């Protein structure tokens, strides 16, 4: 039987945290040594499932997908991050199914003992993780998954069609809503401190269920518009039966305890053996995001990024490249146009903004962005670019959280639904609420009034743009929106593996194909080849279209 992901004693003492030990955000910290789930109390299983889901979301959302969606870029070891240099050994879904196995034990115990709260939560977590799997890969084992303990007949499950997985997810969430609709005193065996998301608050879990359903109905907007409209209209039209996450105080978040390397923000430099060229130093702000946030004078930029340590200043003359001290705490680097012109021959424009500058997207020389010639090693400090805010160097911070779903996202989904005429209410009102709740979540609500005048509602493009910004550290959701809408209109850079952004991850040769070849090849056969597959040998390409995108004309 599959064992839990972390040691029992660690589990008991770190219920409030998320286990993240690896320096690479794309890796999952899977601990094979732990208590057998068959003998674990249901309340001990709950935070294990929650924290592993949170870890997964953080790792992908602030990892690979942050690079894809151009929120950040890496300036060291950046091929797979900036340029989509992937292959059939790049990403595996093993960690996702490991979480589902633990959750399945949690679910079965909840059903066995008639613990309706726990069953409802287990259904939400199951929907969440299966949703990520099908969102990222396409067809996948679903109905026949998690049954290996029943015998060899279940060792090679069918890859279910993506449409069936989405509909199954939504059925699970509808059941969860019903299970979680009672008064709090009607539930048994809730231990608040074991619930690291909502501390046993049933009403918030019910909102989570319906909000996740809203996400998945909108996911189907381009492929099954009538089905998506009916689902969103039903949920949005009956808030008493289907309450939603509408304020940031109801966001589903998990904190890092920060008490050891294994339960700290993985970018921290406290437990990094080589902080000068470690995980934090590799990740810098991306030009696409920084430029748009500068245009809007967005205060969230200062929460997420540090100001440039030594800004560049263009001065008259020739042959000038010097550091000038402004005062004891500030310097500027003065450069003349001939020096700038010589540098820009490599295809990167110099950015003279005195506060924030994002690294050029998918460029082969990102480590020397903004004339960082003297310090051009991979993954080191660049005094002329925007590093992530210092909060990301710490083991824990009130704003560095595993963010599973938010009021900002839900309000902006409602804005899109109103824009499409699916629900009543003004799209502009929902849009404003969505942006406000993002500001509230990041501690800058006081500056919302000035901001919204610069970034007022202007149709679908404004809605998706604000979702893209608000999905900082959950960039996979921005990617899913981009795939179905083509918004924002992101462009690849000169080092990108293809001229367009990819739309899925490859099925992994060792973990997903070789172990279940007949069913995997059937799923690959259902993918749609595109002109962007390049050297890929089959339709198992990051540029092949899954069912969700076939026939929609999106994103390209």
C-alpha positions as CSV (number, residue, x, y, z in Angstrom):
1,X,0.0,0.0,0.0
2,X,1.2,3.5,-0.9
3,X,2.6,5.3,2.2
4,X,2.0,8.9,3.2
5,X,4.4,11.5,2.0
6,X,5.9,12.7,5.2
7,X,7.0,11.2,8.4
8,X,4.4,10.9,11.1
9,X,6.2,12.9,13.7
10,X,6.9,15.7,11.3
11,X,3.3,15.6,10.2
12,X,2.0,16.1,13.7
13,X,4.2,19.1,14.4
14,X,3.9,20.9,11.1
15,X,0.2,20.9,10.5
16,X,0.1,24.5,9.5
17,X,2.7,24.2,6.8
18,X,3.6,23.0,3.4
19,X,6.4,20.7,2.7
20,X,8.8,22.1,0.1
21,X,12.4,21.0,0.3
22,X,13.7,21.1,-3.2
23,X,15.4,24.2,-4.6
24,X,13.9,23.6,-8.0
25,X,10.3,24.8,-8.1
26,X,9.4,22.2,-10.7
27,X,10.3,19.3,-8.3
28,X,7.9,17.8,-5.8
29,X,9.2,16.8,-2.4
30,X,7.9,13.2,-2.2
31,X,8.8,11.5,1.1
32,X,8.3,7.7,0.7
33,X,8.7,7.1,4.5
34,X,5.6,7.7,6.5
35,X,2.7,6.2,8.4
36,X,0.6,3.6,6.6
37,X,-2.7,5.4,5.6
38,X,-4.6,2.3,6.5
39,X,-4.0,2.9,10.2
40,X,-4.0,6.7,10.1
41,X,-6.9,8.7,11.6
42,X,-8.9,10.6,9.0
43,X,-7.9,13.9,10.6
44,X,-4.2,13.0,10.2
45,X,-4.7,12.4,6.5
46,X,-6.4,15.7,5.8
47,X,-3.5,18.1,6.2
48,X,-1.2,15.7,4.3
49,X,-3.5,15.9,1.3
50,X,-3.9,19.6,1.6
51,X,-0.2,20.4,1.9
52,X,0.8,18.2,-0.9
53,X,-1.8,19.8,-3.2
54,X,-0.5,23.2,-2.0
55,X,3.0,22.2,-2.7
56,X,2.2,21.0,-6.2
57,X,0.3,24.2,-7.0
58,X,3.1,26.4,-5.8
59,X,5.8,24.4,-7.6
60,X,4.1,24.5,-11.0
61,X,2.5,28.0,-10.6
62,X,5.7,29.7,-9.5
63,X,7.9,27.4,-11.5
64,X,7.6,26.4,-15.2
65,X,4.2,28.1,-15.8
66,X,5.5,31.4,-14.4
67,X,8.1,31.3,-17.2
68,X,5.6,30.2,-19.8
69,X,3.2,33.1,-18.9
70,X,6.1,35.6,-18.7
71,X,5.6,36.6,-15.1
72,X,9.2,35.7,-14.4
73,X,12.3,34.5,-16.3
74,X,15.2,32.5,-15.1
75,X,18.8,33.8,-15.7
76,X,20.4,30.5,-14.9
77,X,19.7,27.0,-16.3
78,X,16.7,28.5,-18.0
79,X,16.1,26.3,-21.1
80,X,13.0,24.5,-19.8
81,X,11.8,27.6,-18.0
82,X,12.1,30.4,-20.5
83,X,12.3,28.6,-23.8
84,X,10.0,25.5,-23.4
85,X,12.9,23.2,-24.1
86,X,10.9,20.1,-23.1
87,X,10.8,16.5,-24.2
88,X,9.1,13.2,-23.2
89,X,11.2,13.0,-20.0
90,X,10.6,16.6,-18.8
91,X,7.4,16.2,-16.7
92,X,5.7,13.3,-14.9
93,X,2.3,13.1,-13.3
94,X,3.5,10.6,-10.7
95,X,3.5,13.2,-7.9
96,X,-0.1,14.1,-8.8
97,X,-1.3,10.5,-8.7
98,X,0.6,10.0,-5.4
99,X,-1.5,12.8,-3.9
100,X,-4.7,11.2,-5.3
101,X,-3.8,7.9,-3.7
102,X,-3.5,9.5,-0.3
103,X,-6.7,11.4,-0.9
104,X,-8.5,8.2,-2.0
105,X,-7.6,6.6,1.4
106,X,-8.9,9.8,3.1
107,X,-12.1,9.6,1.0
108,X,-12.7,5.9,1.8
109,X,-12.3,6.5,5.5
110,X,-14.7,9.4,5.4
111,X,-17.4,7.4,3.6
112,X,-16.9,4.4,5.9
113,X,-17.5,6.4,9.0
114,X,-20.1,8.7,7.4
115,X,-18.0,11.8,8.0
116,X,-19.7,14.2,5.6
117,X,-17.3,17.1,6.1
118,X,-14.3,14.9,5.3
119,X,-16.1,13.3,2.3
120,X,-16.9,16.8,0.9
121,X,-13.3,18.0,1.3
122,X,-12.0,14.7,-0.3
123,X,-14.2,15.2,-3.3
124,X,-12.9,18.8,-3.7
125,X,-9.3,17.7,-3.5
126,X,-9.9,14.9,-5.9
127,X,-11.5,17.3,-8.4
128,X,-8.7,19.8,-7.9
129,X,-5.9,17.3,-8.7
130,X,-7.6,15.4,-11.5
131,X,-8.4,18.8,-12.9
132,X,-4.8,19.8,-12.9
133,X,-3.8,16.5,-14.6
134,X,-6.3,16.8,-17.4
135,X,-5.7,20.5,-17.8
136,X,-2.0,19.9,-18.3
137,X,-1.8,16.6,-20.2
138,X,-5.3,15.9,-21.7
139,X,-6.7,12.4,-21.5
140,X,-5.6,10.5,-18.4
141,X,-6.5,7.6,-16.1
142,X,-9.6,8.7,-14.2
143,X,-12.4,6.2,-13.6
144,X,-10.0,3.3,-13.6
145,X,-7.2,5.1,-11.6
146,X,-6.2,4.4,-8.0
147,X,-7.3,0.7,-8.1
148,X,-3.9,-1.1,-8.3
149,X,-4.4,-2.6,-4.9
150,X,-7.4,-4.5,-6.3
151,X,-5.1,-6.6,-8.5
152,X,-3.1,-6.8,-11.7
153,X,-6.2,-6.2,-13.8
154,X,-6.1,-2.6,-12.7
155,X,-2.4,-2.0,-13.3
156,X,-2.9,-0.4,-16.7
157,X,-6.0,1.8,-16.6
158,X,-7.6,3.4,-19.6
159,X,-6.8,7.0,-20.3
160,X,-10.3,8.5,-20.1
161,X,-11.4,11.1,-22.6
162,X,-10.8,14.7,-21.3
163,X,-14.5,15.5,-21.7
164,X,-15.5,12.7,-19.3
165,X,-12.9,13.8,-16.7
166,X,-14.2,17.4,-16.7
167,X,-17.8,16.2,-16.3
168,X,-16.8,13.8,-13.5
169,X,-15.0,16.7,-11.7
170,X,-18.1,18.8,-11.9
171,X,-20.3,16.0,-10.6
172,X,-17.9,15.5,-7.7
173,X,-18.1,19.2,-6.9
174,X,-21.9,19.3,-7.0
175,X,-22.0,16.4,-4.5
176,X,-19.4,18.2,-2.3
177,X,-21.7,21.3,-2.3
178,X,-24.6,19.2,-1.0
179,X,-22.4,17.4,1.6
180,X,-21.1,20.7,2.9
181,X,-24.5,22.6,2.9
182,X,-25.5,21.7,6.5
183,X,-25.1,23.7,9.7
184,X,-21.7,23.3,11.3
185,X,-23.1,21.5,14.4
186,X,-24.4,18.7,12.2
187,X,-20.9,17.4,11.3
188,X,-18.9,14.8,13.2
189,X,-15.1,14.5,13.9
190,X,-14.0,17.9,12.6
191,X,-10.6,18.9,14.2
192,X,-10.0,22.5,13.2
193,X,-6.3,22.6,13.8
194,X,-5.9,19.6,11.4
195,X,-7.4,21.6,8.5
196,X,-4.6,23.9,7.3
197,X,-6.8,25.6,4.7
198,X,-9.9,26.7,6.5
199,X,-9.5,25.4,10.1
200,X,-12.6,23.3,9.8
201,X,-14.9,26.1,8.6
202,X,-17.5,24.1,6.6
203,X,-19.1,27.1,5.0
204,X,-15.8,28.1,3.4
205,X,-15.2,24.7,2.1
206,X,-18.7,24.8,0.5
207,X,-17.6,28.1,-1.2
208,X,-14.4,26.4,-2.4
209,X,-16.5,23.6,-4.0
210,X,-18.7,25.9,-6.0
211,X,-15.9,28.3,-6.9
212,X,-13.9,25.4,-8.3
213,X,-16.9,24.3,-10.2
214,X,-17.2,27.8,-11.6
215,X,-13.5,27.6,-12.7
216,X,-14.2,24.4,-14.6
217,X,-17.4,25.5,-16.2
218,X,-15.5,28.5,-17.6
219,X,-12.7,26.1,-18.7
220,X,-15.2,24.6,-21.0
221,X,-16.4,28.0,-22.4
222,X,-14.9,27.6,-25.9
223,X,-15.5,23.8,-26.3
224,X,-18.9,23.3,-24.7
225,X,-20.4,26.8,-24.5
226,X,-24.0,25.8,-23.8
227,X,-23.0,23.4,-21.0
228,X,-20.7,26.0,-19.5
229,X,-23.3,28.7,-19.7
230,X,-25.9,26.5,-18.0
231,X,-23.6,25.6,-15.2
232,X,-22.4,29.1,-14.5
233,X,-25.9,30.5,-14.7
234,X,-27.1,27.9,-12.2
235,X,-24.4,28.6,-9.7
236,X,-24.3,32.3,-10.0
237,X,-28.0,32.6,-10.0
238,X,-28.5,30.9,-6.6
239,X,-26.0,32.2,-4.1
240,X,-27.9,30.7,-1.2
241,X,-27.6,27.2,-2.6
242,X,-24.2,27.8,-4.3
243,X,-22.2,30.3,-2.2
244,X,-18.9,31.4,-3.8
245,X,-15.6,32.9,-2.7
246,X,-16.2,36.6,-3.3
247,X,-13.9,38.2,-0.7
248,X,-10.2,37.7,-0.2
249,X,-10.8,36.6,3.4
250,X,-12.3,33.4,2.0
251,X,-9.3,32.6,-0.3
252,X,-8.0,29.0,0.0
253,X,-4.4,29.5,1.1
254,X,-1.8,27.5,3.0
255,X,1.2,29.1,4.8
256,X,4.8,28.0,5.1
257,X,5.8,27.4,8.7
258,X,9.5,28.2,7.8
259,X,10.9,26.3,10.8
260,X,13.1,24.0,8.7
261,X,14.3,23.6,5.1
262,X,11.5,21.1,4.3
263,X,8.7,23.5,5.4
264,X,10.0,26.8,4.0
265,X,9.4,28.8,0.9
266,X,11.7,27.0,-1.6
267,X,13.2,30.2,-2.9
268,X,14.5,31.2,0.6
269,X,18.2,31.8,0.9
270,X,18.4,30.8,4.6
271,X,18.6,27.1,3.9
272,X,20.1,27.4,0.4
273,X,23.6,26.0,0.5
274,X,24.7,28.3,-2.3
275,X,22.5,31.4,-2.0
276,X,24.7,33.5,-4.3
277,X,23.6,31.4,-7.3
278,X,20.7,29.4,-6.0
279,X,17.0,29.2,-6.6
280,X,16.2,32.8,-5.6
281,X,19.0,34.3,-7.8
282,X,17.8,32.4,-10.8
283,X,14.3,33.9,-10.9
284,X,13.8,37.5,-11.9
285,X,10.8,39.5,-13.0
286,X,9.8,39.0,-16.7
287,X,9.6,42.0,-19.0
288,X,6.0,41.3,-20.2
289,X,4.5,41.5,-16.7
290,X,6.7,44.4,-15.5
291,X,6.0,46.6,-18.5
292,X,2.2,46.2,-18.1
293,X,2.3,46.8,-14.4
294,X,4.5,49.9,-14.9
295,X,2.0,51.2,-17.4
296,X,-0.8,50.9,-14.8
297,X,1.3,52.1,-11.9
298,X,0.4,48.9,-10.2
299,X,1.3,48.8,-6.5
300,X,1.4,45.0,-6.5
301,X,4.7,45.3,-8.5
302,X,6.4,46.6,-5.4
303,X,5.0,43.7,-3.3
304,X,6.4,41.1,-5.8
305,X,9.6,42.8,-6.9
306,X,12.6,44.7,-5.6
307,X,13.5,48.0,-7.1
308,X,16.6,48.0,-9.3
309,X,19.7,48.2,-7.2
310,X,21.7,50.4,-9.7
311,X,19.5,51.9,-12.4
312,X,20.9,52.8,-15.8
313,X,20.9,56.4,-17.0
314,X,21.6,57.5,-20.6
315,X,24.0,60.4,-20.8
316,X,25.5,62.4,-23.6
317,X,29.0,61.8,-24.9
318,X,30.9,58.7,-26.1
319,X,32.7,55.8,-24.4
320,X,30.9,56.5,-21.1
321,X,30.1,53.6,-18.7
322,X,30.6,54.4,-15.1
323,X,29.0,54.0,-11.6
324,X,28.1,57.3,-9.9
325,X,27.2,57.5,-6.2
326,X,24.1,59.6,-5.7
327,X,24.3,59.3,-1.9
328,X,25.4,56.7,0.7
329,X,22.5,54.4,-0.3
330,X,22.0,55.0,-4.0
331,X,24.0,54.6,-7.1
332,X,23.4,55.0,-10.8
333,X,25.2,53.6,-13.8
334,X,25.7,56.2,-16.5
335,X,26.1,55.0,-20.1
336,X,26.4,56.7,-23.4
337,X,24.5,55.9,-26.5
338,X,27.4,54.2,-28.3
339,X,27.7,51.7,-25.4
340,X,24.0,51.1,-25.5
341,X,24.0,50.6,-29.2
342,X,26.8,48.1,-29.0
343,X,25.0,46.1,-26.3
344,X,21.6,46.1,-28.2
345,X,23.2,44.4,-31.1
346,X,22.4,41.2,-29.3
347,X,18.7,41.8,-29.6
348,X,17.9,43.0,-26.1
349,X,16.8,46.5,-25.5
350,X,18.2,48.4,-22.6
351,X,15.6,49.5,-20.1
352,X,16.3,52.8,-18.4
353,X,13.3,52.8,-16.0
354,X,14.7,53.9,-12.7
355,X,12.7,51.5,-10.6
356,X,11.7,48.2,-12.3
357,X,13.0,46.4,-15.3
358,X,11.9,42.9,-16.4
359,X,14.2,40.4,-18.1
360,X,13.7,40.0,-21.9
361,X,11.6,37.0,-22.7
362,X,13.2,33.8,-24.1
363,X,16.5,35.3,-25.0
364,X,19.8,33.3,-25.1
365,X,21.7,35.9,-23.1
366,X,19.2,36.7,-20.3
367,X,22.0,36.5,-17.7
368,X,23.5,39.8,-19.1
369,X,20.2,41.6,-19.4
370,X,20.6,45.4,-19.1
371,X,24.3,45.5,-19.7
372,X,25.1,43.1,-16.8
373,X,28.4,42.2,-18.6
374,X,30.6,42.4,-15.6
375,X,28.5,39.9,-13.7
376,X,27.3,37.7,-16.5
377,X,27.4,34.3,-14.8
378,X,24.2,32.2,-14.8
379,X,21.8,32.6,-11.9
380,X,23.6,35.4,-10.0
381,X,22.7,38.9,-9.0
382,X,21.9,41.5,-11.7
383,X,22.0,45.0,-10.1
384,X,20.3,46.4,-13.2
385,X,17.2,44.2,-13.2
386,X,14.3,43.6,-10.9
387,X,14.8,40.7,-8.5
388,X,11.9,39.2,-6.7
389,X,11.0,41.1,-3.5
390,X,13.1,40.3,-0.5
391,X,10.1,38.5,1.1
392,X,10.9,35.6,-1.2
393,X,14.4,35.2,0.3
394,X,12.7,34.4,3.7
395,X,11.6,31.0,5.0
396,X,8.1,32.3,5.6
397,X,6.2,35.5,4.9
398,X,2.5,36.5,5.4
399,X,2.1,37.0,1.7
400,X,4.1,34.0,0.4
401,X,1.4,31.4,0.4
402,X,0.1,28.4,-1.4
403,X,-2.8,30.0,-3.2
404,X,-5.3,27.4,-4.3
405,X,-8.2,29.6,-5.4
406,X,-9.1,33.2,-4.8
407,X,-11.9,35.8,-4.8
408,X,-10.1,37.7,-7.4
409,X,-10.3,34.8,-9.8
410,X,-14.0,34.1,-9.1
411,X,-15.1,37.7,-9.5
412,X,-13.3,37.9,-12.8
413,X,-14.9,34.6,-13.9
414,X,-18.2,36.2,-13.1
415,X,-17.1,39.3,-15.1
416,X,-16.5,37.2,-18.1
417,X,-19.8,35.4,-17.7
418,X,-21.6,38.7,-17.6
419,X,-19.6,39.9,-20.6
420,X,-20.9,36.9,-22.5
421,X,-24.5,37.5,-21.4
422,X,-24.7,34.4,-19.3
423,X,-25.5,36.0,-16.0
424,X,-27.2,39.1,-14.8
425,X,-25.2,42.0,-13.4
426,X,-22.7,44.4,-15.0
427,X,-19.4,42.9,-16.2
428,X,-17.7,46.1,-15.1
429,X,-18.9,45.6,-11.5
430,X,-17.6,42.1,-11.2
431,X,-14.4,43.2,-12.9
432,X,-13.9,45.9,-10.3
433,X,-14.6,43.5,-7.5
434,X,-12.0,41.1,-8.9
435,X,-9.3,43.6,-9.1
436,X,-10.1,45.0,-5.6
437,X,-9.9,41.5,-4.1
438,X,-6.5,40.9,-5.6
439,X,-5.3,44.2,-4.1
440,X,-6.8,43.2,-0.8
441,X,-5.1,39.7,-1.0
442,X,-1.7,41.4,-1.5
443,X,-2.1,44.1,1.1
444,X,-2.5,47.2,-1.2
445,X,-6.2,47.7,-1.1
446,X,-5.7,51.4,0.0
447,X,-4.3,52.1,-3.4
448,X,-7.1,50.5,-5.4
449,X,-9.0,53.7,-6.1
450,X,-6.2,55.3,-8.1
451,X,-5.3,52.1,-9.9
452,X,-8.8,51.3,-11.2
453,X,-8.9,54.6,-13.0
454,X,-5.8,53.6,-15.0
455,X,-7.0,50.0,-15.5
456,X,-10.8,50.4,-16.0
457,X,-13.0,47.8,-17.5
458,X,-12.7,47.5,-21.3
459,X,-14.3,44.1,-22.3
460,X,-12.8,40.7,-22.4
461,X,-9.2,41.7,-22.9
462,X,-9.2,43.7,-19.7
463,X,-10.8,40.8,-17.8
464,X,-8.3,38.2,-18.9
465,X,-5.4,40.7,-18.5
466,X,-6.3,41.3,-14.9
467,X,-6.7,37.5,-14.3
468,X,-3.3,37.0,-15.8
469,X,-1.8,39.6,-13.4
470,X,-3.7,38.3,-10.4
471,X,-2.5,34.8,-11.0
472,X,1.0,35.8,-9.8
473,X,2.4,32.5,-8.3
474,X,-0.5,30.5,-9.8
475,X,0.5,31.0,-13.4
476,X,-0.9,27.7,-14.5
477,X,-4.4,29.2,-14.3
478,X,-3.3,32.1,-16.5
479,X,-2.0,29.5,-19.0
480,X,-5.3,27.7,-19.0
481,X,-7.1,31.0,-19.7
482,X,-4.6,31.9,-22.4
483,X,-5.2,28.6,-24.2
484,X,-8.9,29.0,-24.4
485,X,-9.0,32.8,-25.3
486,X,-5.6,33.6,-26.8
487,X,-5.3,36.4,-24.2
488,X,-3.1,38.1,-23.3
489,X,-1.5,38.1,-26.8
490,X,1.9,36.8,-25.6
491,X,4.8,36.5,-28.1
492,X,7.7,34.0,-27.8
493,X,11.3,35.2,-27.8
494,X,14.2,34.4,-30.0
495,X,15.4,31.3,-28.0
496,X,12.0,29.7,-27.8
497,X,11.8,26.1,-29.1
498,X,8.8,27.0,-31.3
499,X,7.3,30.2,-32.7
500,X,4.3,29.9,-30.4
501,X,3.7,29.0,-26.7
502,X,3.0,25.3,-26.0
503,X,-0.4,24.1,-24.9
504,X,0.3,20.9,-22.9
505,X,3.0,18.8,-21.3
506,X,4.3,15.7,-23.0
507,X,3.2,12.3,-21.8
508,X,6.3,11.0,-20.0
509,X,8.0,8.1,-21.7
510,X,9.0,6.1,-18.7
511,X,6.2,7.0,-16.3
512,X,3.2,7.3,-18.6
513,X,3.9,5.5,-21.9
514,X,6.2,2.5,-21.3
515,X,4.2,1.3,-18.3
516,X,0.8,1.6,-20.0
517,X,1.7,1.7,-23.7
518,X,-1.6,0.5,-25.3
519,X,-3.7,3.0,-23.4
520,X,-1.2,5.8,-23.7
521,X,-0.9,5.4,-27.4
522,X,-4.6,5.5,-27.8
523,X,-4.7,8.8,-25.9
524,X,-1.8,10.1,-28.1
525,X,-3.8,9.1,-31.1
526,X,-6.7,11.4,-30.0
527,X,-4.4,14.4,-29.9
528,X,-4.6,16.8,-32.8
529,X,-1.3,17.4,-34.7
530,X,-0.4,21.1,-35.4
531,X,2.1,22.8,-37.7
532,X,4.2,23.6,-34.6
533,X,5.3,20.1,-33.6
534,X,8.7,20.6,-35.2
535,X,11.0,17.6,-34.5
536,X,8.5,15.8,-32.3
537,X,8.2,12.2,-33.5
538,X,4.5,11.7,-32.8
539,X,1.4,13.6,-31.7
540,X,2.8,13.4,-28.2
541,X,3.9,17.0,-28.5
542,X,3.6,20.1,-26.3
543,X,2.2,21.7,-29.4
544,X,-0.5,19.1,-30.1
545,X,-4.0,20.1,-29.2
546,X,-6.0,18.2,-26.6
547,X,-9.8,17.7,-26.9
548,X,-10.4,20.9,-25.0
549,X,-8.8,23.0,-27.7
550,X,-9.7,21.0,-30.8
551,X,-12.0,22.9,-33.1
552,X,-11.9,26.1,-31.1
553,X,-9.3,28.0,-33.1
554,X,-7.5,28.8,-29.8
555,X,-5.0,29.9,-28.8
556,X,-3.4,29.9,-32.2
